């Protein structure tokens, strides 16, 4: 299982993705969850 987490500079968790298969690379997961559009 693979989860993506976005945290603030102080370490506070801002967002956690749903689970994806562990074989998904981080870049692919960022595209699936549209993380880059949120920044």
C-alpha positions as CSV (number, residue, x, y, z in Angstrom):
1,X,0.0,0.0,0.0
2,X,1.2,3.5,-0.8
3,X,-0.1,6.7,0.8
4,X,0.9,10.3,-0.1
5,X,1.1,12.9,2.7
6,X,1.4,16.7,2.4
7,X,2.8,18.3,5.5
8,X,3.5,21.9,6.5
9,X,7.0,23.1,7.2
10,X,6.4,22.6,11.0
11,X,5.4,18.9,10.3
12,X,1.6,19.3,10.7
13,X,-0.2,16.9,8.4
14,X,-2.3,18.9,5.9
15,X,-3.6,16.1,3.7
16,X,-3.4,12.3,3.3
17,X,-4.3,10.5,0.1
18,X,-6.3,7.3,-0.2
19,X,-4.4,4.1,-0.6
20,X,-2.9,3.0,-3.8
21,X,-1.0,-0.3,-4.7
22,X,2.6,-0.2,-3.4
23,X,3.9,-0.5,-6.9
24,X,2.7,3.0,-7.8
25,X,5.6,5.4,-8.0
26,X,5.4,8.8,-6.2
27,X,5.2,10.8,-9.4
28,X,2.3,8.6,-10.7
29,X,0.5,8.9,-7.4
30,X,0.9,12.7,-7.5
31,X,-0.8,12.7,-10.9
32,X,-3.6,10.4,-9.7
33,X,-4.4,12.6,-6.7
34,X,-3.7,15.8,-8.7
35,X,-1.4,17.0,-6.0
36,X,0.6,19.4,-8.1
37,X,-2.6,21.4,-9.1
38,X,-3.3,22.0,-5.4
39,X,0.1,23.7,-4.6
